[in-house]
Structures are given as structure tokens and as C-alpha cells.
Amino acid sequence: MADRIVKIKVPHNVSDKYVKFIVATELYREGKLSLCEATCIAEMDLWSFLYEVGRKKISFVNIDFERFKRKLI
């Protein structure tokens, strides 16, 4: 997958770190990113990312059972 840089305007009171975390968690929640990719975008280590995801009540178990079954076959 090729990376892209996206520019957006946000208010001054919203940090870059927060925007990266929100984008990463939302894309992860939707299954568009792996956990590893999400932590890279958020620029966080795995455990800090999982902690923050848990605080926001987002499941960190992001399994597509159909895809999982196909990989087992």
C-alpha cells in the first residue's frame, strides 16, 4: 500500500497528536488499518495506543471472522 500525505485545517486548540490518534483509531475501527499501521499513524507505542483505545471504548480486537476462517482453510 502506498502512503499519502493529507493536509487538513484544524483549530489551534486541537493538537496534531490528537488528530493523528483520532484518524488512526477510526480507520482501525473500520478495519481499514491493522493494529500495527494504526500505532504508526498515531505515533504511539502499542501499549499506549491500546490503553487510549480502551479508554474510548473502542474494541482493540478487530477480527473479520470470514477472512479469519478463509486463512485457516
Residue, then its C-alpha position, 0 to 999 in steps of 0.5 A: m500500500a502506498d502512503r499519502i500525505v493529507k493536509i487538513k485545517v484544524p483549530h489551534n486548540v486541537s493538537d496534531k497528536y490528537v488528530k493523528f490518534i483520532v484518524a488512526t483509531e477510526l480507520y482501525r475501527e473500520g478495519k481499514l488499518s491493522l493494529c500495527e499501521a494504526t500505532c504508526i499513524a498515531e505515533m504511539d507505542l502499542w501499549s499506549f495506543l491500546y490503553e487510549v483505545g480502551r479508554k474510548k471504548i473502542s474494541f482493540v480486537n478487530i477480527d473479520f471472522e470470514r477472512f479469519k476462517r478463509k486463512l485457516i482453510 
